[in-house]
Amino acid sequence: MNVLVTGGTGFVGAEIVRQLRVSGHRTRVLVREPQSRAAQEIATRYGAKIHPGNVLDPDSLQAACAGVDAVIHLVGIISEIGDQTFENVHGRGTRNVVFAAQDANVKQFVHMSALGARSGARSRYHQSKWEAEEQVRRSGLGWTIFRPSIIYGPGDGFVNLFAKIIRFSPVVPVMGSGRTKFQPVSAKAVGAAFVKALSEPRAIGETCDLCGPQVFTFDELVDQILAVMQRRRLKLHVPPGIARCQAVILEFVFARLLQEAPPLNRDQLIMLQEDNVGNPQPANELFGLKPVSFREGISAYLRV
């Protein structure tokens, strides 16, 4: 099958591209910077064809979708900078890709959403993810939507961030009470679900949670990372008001002055106050996913 992947240079995207090759699919990856190290690496390692383009540029998507059987749409952001806003990337960007897929008579559309996407969500991230889901559902394409919880694996931005803090600081900051619940899922499991959806007719028209087998509070997640690293650290709970002030400052310094995505923003703080759990059973059964424990998963790549 000829498959177009958007967002294929991210850590989850690269895993999906790898599994597409293992499964015998021919992969085309849409990238904004074809000469980037990440783009060249997936082209070299996995034989992916690099196609220059941007989900915010409809003209660049027509050629990208030409001749493909399926689109795996992964593009997403967790912090905003310039025109890379939640509404633009998740909303307008998804609409552009859907229109291009329709024009090219693409048969399947597999979409990356997020656990917590819903109508009336408090965070703009979840609002924009819901808007994208609705556009996919109305597309008339053979669609499948996945909603993962926190995704971990080599190169992730969550476990590795806390591992870095643990290595260099005697204190680990935890935003809020630490009681918010999460259900982390491995990048390998996410990749397997996306790739298997291409050959599973029963996946058409389904919206599936992608979650691990265990539910942890924020505090417990940090404890799991500490245990794997064999370290002891003091957890410092940062009150919401102080965390919000920090986020405002970081948004100004990074997005306005440095023109970089801030490491923490106000929208993330909203999401960190909401439980992020789901039902993994339907996806596990439909795609034959084999859950692994969080500790086993991070032990495979986390350096002590």
Secondary structure as GFF3:
##gff-version 3
##sequence-region A 1 304
A	DSSP	beta_strand	2	6	.	.	.	ID=ss1
A	DSSP	alpha_helix	11	22	.	.	.	ID=ss2
A	DSSP	beta_strand	26	31	.	.	.	ID=ss3
A	DSSP	alpha_helix	37	46	.	.	.	ID=ss4
A	DSSP	beta_strand	49	52	.	.	.	ID=ss5
A	DSSP	alpha_helix	58	65	.	.	.	ID=ss6
A	DSSP	beta_strand	70	73	.	.	.	ID=ss7
A	DSSP	alpha_helix	86	86	.	.	.	ID=ss8
A	DSSP	pi_helix	87	92	.	.	.	ID=ss9
A	DSSP	alpha_helix	93	103	.	.	.	ID=ss10
A	DSSP	beta_strand	108	112	.	.	.	ID=ss11
A	DSSP	alpha_helix	124	137	.	.	.	ID=ss12
A	DSSP	beta_strand	142	148	.	.	.	ID=ss13
A	DSSP	beta_strand	151	152	.	.	.	ID=ss14
A	DSSP	alpha_helix	159	168	.	.	.	ID=ss15
A	DSSP	beta_strand	171	175	.	.	.	ID=ss16
A	DSSP	beta_strand	181	182	.	.	.	ID=ss17
A	DSSP	beta_strand	185	186	.	.	.	ID=ss18
A	DSSP	alpha_helix	187	197	.	.	.	ID=ss19
A	DSSP	three_ten_helix	201	203	.	.	.	ID=ss20
A	DSSP	beta_strand	206	210	.	.	.	ID=ss21
A	DSSP	beta_strand	216	217	.	.	.	ID=ss22
A	DSSP	alpha_helix	218	229	.	.	.	ID=ss23
A	DSSP	beta_strand	234	238	.	.	.	ID=ss24
A	DSSP	alpha_helix	240	250	.	.	.	ID=ss25
A	DSSP	pi_helix	251	258	.	.	.	ID=ss26
A	DSSP	alpha_helix	266	272	.	.	.	ID=ss27
A	DSSP	alpha_helix	281	287	.	.	.	ID=ss28
A	DSSP	alpha_helix	294	299	.	.	.	ID=ss29
###
